[in-house]
C-alpha cells in the first residue's frame, strides 16, 4: 500500500510538473497572440471609423442607393478571385445571418471585456510605488498573470455559446460549399491521385536518401496530400474561370441597372435611355461583363497593388475556405509503391 501511494504521488507530481511546464511554455505564446489580436483589432476599429466618416460624408449623394452598383463592380472585377468566399457568404445567408451575427456579437463582447481587463491590469500598482506590477515580472510570470486576467474577465458560458454558434455556422457553410463544388473537388482529387500514382515513386526514390530514416515514412503521406492540393487547386482554377464569366454578367447587370435607376431617380438621366432591351443598356452590360472576366483571367485572378494589400484578409479567407472545402472528405488516394 505504501509503495502504491508513493507511486501515485510521483505520478501526480509528474502530471503537475508536466502541466506547469506546458503552462510556462504556452503562456508567452498566448500573450503574444493576444497582443497581436489587439493590434489587429485597433486597425479594424480605425478602418471602421474611417468608413463611417466616409459614409457620413457621402450622405448628400444617397450612397445607400448605390449599394447595388458597388456590389456589381466587386462581382465584375473580383467575382472569380473570391469565388469560394462569395459562395460562403451566400451559404451563411441561407444558414441565417442573424445566428452568425448574434454569435459574433457575443464573441466581440467577451473580447472587449477581456481587453479592458487586460489593459487595466497593465496599470495596476498594488504597493503604490509608482511602478506598474507587470513591469516587475519576467516573461513567464507575466504570461501566467495575463492568462489569469483573461480567464477571470471572460464569461465561460457566453463564450461557449458564441463559439458553438460559430462552429455550427462553419459546419453548415463548409457542407454547402462541398455540395456546390463537388464536381471541382472530384475532378481535382482525380488529378491529384493520378499525379500521386505516377510521380510519388520517383519522388521517393530521390528524396529518401536525403531524409533521415525515421522521417522517411512521412514522405508518401506528404506527397499524397501535396498532389491532392495541387489537383484541387487546378480544378478550382478552372471553376474560377466559369465563376468569373457568371459573376461578371451578374455584376454587370447589377451595375448597369442600379446606376441607371439611380440617375433616373435623381433626374440626371432620361427614363427612355436605359429602357429594357435598349442598345445602350445591352452594350454597357456586354462590355462590362466581358472586360471584367478578361481582366481577372488575364491576371490569373491575382490582385494588383495596392488591392493585394488592402484585400489581404479576403485573400486569406479565400485560401482557408478553399483548403477546408478541398482537403476533407476526399476519396482516398491509391497506394503508391515505395
C-alpha positions as a Python dict, from the first residue, in 0.01 Angstrom:
ca = {
    (1, 'X'): (0, 0, 0),
    (2, 'X'): (282, 238, 86),
    (3, 'X'): (457, 169, -244),
    (4, 'X'): (129, 223, -429),
    (5, 'X'): (73, 555, -252),
    (6, 'X'): (428, 666, -333),
    (7, 'X'): (384, 569, -698),
    (8, 'X'): (54, 756, -714),
    (9, 'X'): (214, 1060, -552),
    (10, 'X'): (504, 1051, -800),
    (11, 'X'): (262, 1016, -1093),
    (12, 'X'): (56, 1310, -967),
    (13, 'X'): (372, 1512, -921),
    (14, 'X'): (484, 1427, -1272),
    (15, 'X'): (149, 1530, -1410),
    (16, 'X'): (162, 1855, -1219),
    (17, 'X'): (514, 1925, -1337),
    (18, 'X'): (419, 1849, -1695),
    (19, 'X'): (116, 2079, -1672),
    (20, 'X'): (329, 2352, -1518),
    (21, 'X'): (591, 2322, -1790),
    (22, 'X'): (320, 2330, -2054),
    (23, 'X'): (173, 2645, -1899),
    (24, 'X'): (513, 2812, -1884),
    (25, 'X'): (581, 2732, -2249),
    (26, 'X'): (233, 2814, -2380),
    (27, 'X'): (179, 3124, -2167),
    (28, 'X'): (415, 3359, -2356),
    (29, 'X'): (275, 3236, -2687),
    (30, 'X'): (-81, 3305, -2573),
    (31, 'X'): (16, 3653, -2456),
    (32, 'X'): (185, 3725, -2789),
    (33, 'X'): (-124, 3604, -2974),
    (34, 'X'): (-348, 3819, -2753),
    (35, 'X'): (-137, 4128, -2818),
    (36, 'X'): (-135, 4058, -3193),
    (37, 'X'): (-514, 4022, -3191),
    (38, 'X'): (-547, 4354, -3008),
    (39, 'X'): (-328, 4523, -3269),
    (40, 'X'): (-545, 4380, -3546),
    (41, 'X'): (-850, 4500, -3354),
    (42, 'X'): (-702, 4852, -3341),
    (43, 'X'): (-656, 4851, -3717),
    (44, 'X'): (-1010, 4717, -3771),
    (45, 'X'): (-1154, 4986, -3545),
    (46, 'X'): (-961, 5254, -3734),
    (47, 'X'): (-1087, 5125, -4069),
    (48, 'X'): (-1441, 5113, -3930),
    (49, 'X'): (-1422, 5474, -3806),
    (50, 'X'): (-1283, 5593, -4141),
    (51, 'X'): (-1555, 5402, -4323),
    (52, 'X'): (-1827, 5558, -4105),
    (53, 'X'): (-1681, 5903, -4167),
    (54, 'X'): (-1674, 5843, -4542),
    (55, 'X'): (-2033, 5718, -4530),
    (56, 'X'): (-2145, 6031, -4346),
    (57, 'X'): (-1958, 6250, -4595),
    (58, 'X'): (-2135, 6080, -4886),
    (59, 'X'): (-2485, 6112, -4741),
    (60, 'X'): (-2585, 6405, -4970),
    (61, 'X'): (-2528, 6169, -5263),
    (62, 'X'): (-2752, 5894, -5120),
    (63, 'X'): (-2486, 5618, -5102),
    (64, 'X'): (-2743, 5363, -4980),
    (65, 'X'): (-2899, 5373, -5326),
    (66, 'X'): (-2560, 5296, -5485),
    (67, 'X'): (-2502, 4974, -5290),
    (68, 'X'): (-2608, 4753, -5587),
    (69, 'X'): (-2366, 4949, -5807),
    (70, 'X'): (-2072, 4885, -5572),
    (71, 'X'): (-2165, 4518, -5535),
    (72, 'X'): (-2186, 4491, -5913),
    (73, 'X'): (-1836, 4637, -5958),
    (74, 'X'): (-1697, 4396, -5698),
    (75, 'X'): (-1855, 4099, -5875),
    (76, 'X'): (-1734, 4214, -6218),
    (77, 'X'): (-1368, 4251, -6118),
    (78, 'X'): (-1334, 4011, -5823),
    (79, 'X'): (-1610, 3751, -5869),
    (80, 'X'): (-1367, 3483, -5986),
    (81, 'X'): (-1087, 3582, -5749),
    (82, 'X'): (-1311, 3535, -5446),
    (83, 'X'): (-1543, 3271, -5590),
    (84, 'X'): (-1535, 3046, -5282),
    (85, 'X'): (-1573, 3339, -5040),
    (86, 'X'): (-1876, 3471, -5229),
    (87, 'X'): (-2038, 3128, -5218),
    (88, 'X'): (-1957, 3109, -4845),
    (89, 'X'): (-2138, 3439, -4786),
    (90, 'X'): (-2436, 3304, -4975),
    (91, 'X'): (-2424, 2986, -4765),
    (92, 'X'): (-2411, 3196, -4447),
    (93, 'X'): (-2717, 3385, -4569),
    (94, 'X'): (-2901, 3056, -4615),
    (95, 'X'): (-2787, 2940, -4271),
    (96, 'X'): (-2914, 3263, -4119),
    (97, 'X'): (-2717, 3583, -4083),
    (98, 'X'): (-2896, 3654, -3757),
    (99, 'X'): (-2745, 3345, -3594),
    (100, 'X'): (-2399, 3431, -3718),
    (101, 'X'): (-2439, 3796, -3616),
    (102, 'X'): (-2556, 3700, -3266),
    (103, 'X'): (-2259, 3468, -3215),
    (104, 'X'): (-2010, 3724, -3348),
    (105, 'X'): (-2163, 3998, -3133),
    (106, 'X'): (-2140, 3782, -2819),
    (107, 'X'): (-1781, 3689, -2900),
    (108, 'X'): (-1697, 4056, -2963),
    (109, 'X'): (-1844, 4149, -2625),
    (110, 'X'): (-1634, 3889, -2444),
    (111, 'X'): (-1327, 4007, -2633),
    (112, 'X'): (-1399, 4366, -2528),
    (113, 'X'): (-1431, 4258, -2164),
    (114, 'X'): (-1106, 4063, -2182),
    (115, 'X'): (-925, 4351, -2349),
    (116, 'X'): (-1048, 4601, -2092),
    (117, 'X'): (-931, 4380, -1807),
    (118, 'X'): (-600, 4315, -1987),
    (119, 'X'): (-527, 4684, -2034),
    (120, 'X'): (-644, 4773, -1682),
    (121, 'X'): (-404, 4514, -1539),
    (122, 'X'): (-115, 4697, -1709),
    (123, 'X'): (-184, 4996, -1482),
    (124, 'X'): (-227, 4812, -1151),
    (125, 'X'): (19, 4927, -882),
    (126, 'X'): (-51, 4722, -572),
    (127, 'X'): (219, 4866, -344),
    (128, 'X'): (167, 5225, -467),
    (129, 'X'): (534, 5276, -554),
    (130, 'X'): (460, 5440, -887),
    (131, 'X'): (571, 5132, -1084),
    (132, 'X'): (317, 4903, -1252),
    (133, 'X'): (325, 4547, -1119),
    (134, 'X'): (356, 4393, -1466),
    (135, 'X'): (689, 4568, -1526),
    (136, 'X'): (842, 4376, -1234),
    (137, 'X'): (757, 4031, -1372),
    (138, 'X'): (956, 3814, -1607),
    (139, 'X'): (801, 3674, -1922),
    (140, 'X'): (672, 3352, -1764),
    (141, 'X'): (522, 3528, -1462),
    (142, 'X'): (365, 3793, -1687),
    (143, 'X'): (217, 3524, -1910),
    (144, 'X'): (64, 3339, -1616),
    (145, 'X'): (-78, 3664, -1477),
    (146, 'X'): (-228, 3772, -1810),
    (147, 'X'): (-385, 3434, -1874),
    (148, 'X'): (-548, 3454, -1532),
    (149, 'X'): (-674, 3806, -1601),
    (150, 'X'): (-833, 3697, -1929),
    (151, 'X'): (-994, 3388, -1778),
    (152, 'X'): (-1146, 3592, -1495),
    (153, 'X'): (-1280, 3858, -1730),
    (154, 'X'): (-1450, 3625, -1977),
    (155, 'X'): (-1789, 3465, -1912),
    (156, 'X'): (-1728, 3098, -1999),
    (157, 'X'): (-2096, 3027, -2069),
    (158, 'X'): (-2132, 3318, -2310),
    (159, 'X'): (-1802, 3229, -2475),
    (160, 'X'): (-1906, 2866, -2517),
    (161, 'X'): (-2243, 2967, -2663),
    (162, 'X'): (-2081, 3205, -2911),
    (163, 'X'): (-1820, 2952, -3021),
    (164, 'X'): (-2088, 2686, -3055),
    (165, 'X'): (-2291, 2914, -3283),
    (166, 'X'): (-1989, 2994, -3499),
    (167, 'X'): (-1894, 2625, -3516),
    (168, 'X'): (-2242, 2533, -3636),
    (169, 'X'): (-2228, 2809, -3897),
    (170, 'X'): (-1883, 2691, -4012),
    (171, 'X'): (-2001, 2331, -4049),
    (172, 'X'): (-2311, 2440, -4242),
    (173, 'X'): (-2108, 2667, -4471),
    (174, 'X'): (-1842, 2405, -4546),
    (175, 'X'): (-2109, 2139, -4611),
    (176, 'X'): (-2289, 2373, -4851),
    (177, 'X'): (-1966, 2463, -5031),
    (178, 'X'): (-1871, 2099, -5073),
    (179, 'X'): (-2203, 2032, -5240),
    (180, 'X'): (-2164, 2332, -5471),
    (181, 'X'): (-1803, 2249, -5555),
    (182, 'X'): (-1846, 1871, -5556),
    (183, 'X'): (-1759, 1846, -5926),
    (184, 'X'): (-1443, 2053, -5884),
    (185, 'X'): (-1339, 1852, -5578),
    (186, 'X'): (-1395, 1521, -5758),
    (187, 'X'): (-1204, 1639, -6063),
    (188, 'X'): (-922, 1783, -5850),
    (189, 'X'): (-897, 1467, -5643),
    (190, 'X'): (-874, 1255, -5958),
    (191, 'X'): (-598, 1480, -6092),
    (192, 'X'): (-414, 1462, -5761),
    (193, 'X'): (-450, 1084, -5744),
    (194, 'X'): (-303, 1042, -6092),
    (195, 'X'): (-12, 1272, -6010),
    (196, 'X'): (42, 1084, -5685),
    (197, 'X'): (30, 745, -5855),
    (198, 'X'): (290, 821, -6122),
    (199, 'X'): (516, 1084, -5963),
    (200, 'X'): (539, 976, -5599),
    (201, 'X'): (758, 667, -5670),
    (202, 'X'): (1010, 888, -5848),
    (203, 'X'): (999, 1149, -5569),
    (204, 'X'): (1052, 880, -5304),
    (205, 'X'): (1345, 737, -5494),
    (206, 'X'): (1511, 1079, -5499),
    (207, 'X'): (1407, 1207, -5155),
    (208, 'X'): (1455, 900, -4935),
    (209, 'X'): (1837, 914, -4936),
    (210, 'X'): (1819, 1280, -4835),
    (211, 'X'): (1580, 1232, -4541),
    (212, 'X'): (1664, 1064, -4207),
    (213, 'X'): (1531, 710, -4189),
    (214, 'X'): (1288, 782, -3903),
    (215, 'X'): (1120, 1058, -4105),
    (216, 'X'): (1117, 884, -4442),
    (217, 'X'): (784, 713, -4371),
    (218, 'X'): (616, 1055, -4381),
    (219, 'X'): (716, 1116, -4741),
    (220, 'X'): (433, 916, -4906),
    (221, 'X'): (169, 1092, -4696),
    (222, 'X'): (314, 1437, -4762),
    (223, 'X'): (339, 1360, -5132),
    (224, 'X'): (-17, 1231, -5143),
    (225, 'X'): (-172, 1540, -4986),
    (226, 'X'): (56, 1777, -5174),
    (227, 'X'): (-53, 1633, -5509),
    (228, 'X'): (-412, 1631, -5391),
    (229, 'X'): (-390, 2000, -5307),
    (230, 'X'): (-232, 2069, -5647),
    (231, 'X'): (-511, 1879, -5821),
    (232, 'X'): (-786, 2056, -5629),
    (233, 'X'): (-616, 2392, -5697),
    (234, 'X'): (-616, 2319, -6071),
    (235, 'X'): (-984, 2222, -6060),
    (236, 'X'): (-1071, 2533, -5862),
    (237, 'X'): (-879, 2744, -6112),
    (238, 'X'): (-1097, 2607, -6389),
    (239, 'X'): (-1402, 2674, -6172),
    (240, 'X'): (-1285, 3032, -6122),
    (241, 'X'): (-1296, 3088, -6497),
    (242, 'X'): (-1661, 2986, -6507),
    (243, 'X'): (-1729, 3192, -6193),
    (244, 'X'): (-1555, 3496, -6347),
    (245, 'X'): (-1784, 3478, -6651),
    (246, 'X'): (-2101, 3426, -6447),
    (247, 'X'): (-2012, 3680, -6177),
    (248, 'X'): (-1909, 3926, -6449),
    (249, 'X'): (-2253, 3904, -6608),
    (250, 'X'): (-2433, 3923, -6275),
    (251, 'X'): (-2220, 4215, -6160),
    (252, 'X'): (-2265, 4398, -6492),
    (253, 'X'): (-2640, 4357, -6457),
    (254, 'X'): (-2638, 4499, -6104),
    (255, 'X'): (-2410, 4785, -6205),
    (256, 'X'): (-2588, 4898, -6523),
    (257, 'X'): (-2943, 4866, -6388),
    (258, 'X'): (-2852, 5008, -6046),
    (259, 'X'): (-2667, 5307, -6193),
    (260, 'X'): (-2945, 5373, -6444),
    (261, 'X'): (-3210, 5365, -6172),
    (262, 'X'): (-3001, 5595, -5952),
    (263, 'X'): (-2951, 5851, -6229),
    (264, 'X'): (-3317, 5837, -6333),
    (265, 'X'): (-3435, 5865, -5972),
    (266, 'X'): (-3237, 6184, -5925),
    (267, 'X'): (-3339, 6317, -6268),
    (268, 'X'): (-2988, 6306, -6413),
    (269, 'X'): (-3094, 6078, -6696),
    (270, 'X'): (-3396, 6041, -6920),
    (271, 'X'): (-3619, 5743, -6847),
    (272, 'X'): (-3611, 5616, -7206),
    (273, 'X'): (-3231, 5597, -7234),
    (274, 'X'): (-3194, 5274, -7038),
    (275, 'X'): (-3523, 5101, -7112),
    (276, 'X'): (-3521, 4722, -7103),
    (277, 'X'): (-3366, 4595, -7426),
    (278, 'X'): (-3224, 4932, -7525),
    (279, 'X'): (-2894, 4923, -7722),
    (280, 'X'): (-2717, 5139, -7463),
    (281, 'X'): (-2814, 4907, -7176),
    (282, 'X'): (-2724, 4592, -7370),
    (283, 'X'): (-2391, 4735, -7488),
    (284, 'X'): (-2296, 4853, -7140),
    (285, 'X'): (-2385, 4515, -6991),
    (286, 'X'): (-2186, 4316, -7251),
    (287, 'X'): (-1876, 4537, -7249),
    (288, 'X'): (-1853, 4550, -6870),
    (289, 'X'): (-1910, 4175, -6823),
    (290, 'X'): (-1655, 4072, -7086),
    (291, 'X'): (-1396, 4326, -6970),
    (292, 'X'): (-1430, 4215, -6606),
    (293, 'X'): (-1391, 3847, -6696),
    (294, 'X'): (-1095, 3921, -6926),
    (295, 'X'): (-928, 4137, -6660),
    (296, 'X'): (-948, 3860, -6399),
    (297, 'X'): (-839, 3575, -6627),
    (298, 'X'): (-553, 3774, -6783),
    (299, 'X'): (-417, 3848, -6434),
    (300, 'X'): (-458, 3483, -6333),
    (301, 'X'): (-704, 3600, -6065),
    (302, 'X'): (-432, 3793, -5881),
    (303, 'X'): (-481, 4140, -5737),
    (304, 'X'): (-271, 4442, -5835),
    (305, 'X'): (-104, 4667, -5582),
    (306, 'X'): (-239, 4816, -5356),
    (307, 'X'): (-552, 4599, -5375),
    (308, 'X'): (-346, 4291, -5284),
    (309, 'X'): (-259, 4462, -4954),
    (310, 'X'): (-599, 4615, -4882),
    (311, 'X'): (-782, 4290, -4961),
    (312, 'X'): (-529, 4060, -4794),
    (313, 'X'): (-780, 3943, -4527),
    (314, 'X'): (-1021, 3841, -4803),
    (315, 'X'): (-744, 3657, -4989),
    (316, 'X'): (-653, 3468, -4671),
    (317, 'X'): (-1019, 3380, -4611),
    (318, 'X'): (-1047, 3256, -4971),
    (319, 'X'): (-744, 3027, -4931),
    (320, 'X'): (-861, 2894, -4595),
    (321, 'X'): (-1207, 2814, -4732),
    (322, 'X'): (-1062, 2650, -5042),
    (323, 'X'): (-837, 2432, -4828),
    (324, 'X'): (-1122, 2343, -4590),
    (325, 'X'): (-1354, 2250, -4876),
    (326, 'X'): (-1098, 2054, -5074),
    (327, 'X'): (-893, 1879, -4806),
    (328, 'X'): (-1160, 1693, -4608),
    (329, 'X'): (-1382, 1410, -4709),
    (330, 'X'): (-1199, 1343, -5034),
    (331, 'X'): (-1168, 996, -5183),
    (332, 'X'): (-862, 815, -5064),
    (333, 'X'): (-565, 814, -5296),
    (334, 'X'): (-438, 490, -5442),
    (335, 'X'): (-137, 349, -5259),
    (336, 'X'): (199, 433, -5406),
    (337, 'X'): (480, 189, -5429),
    (338, 'X'): (795, 286, -5244),
}
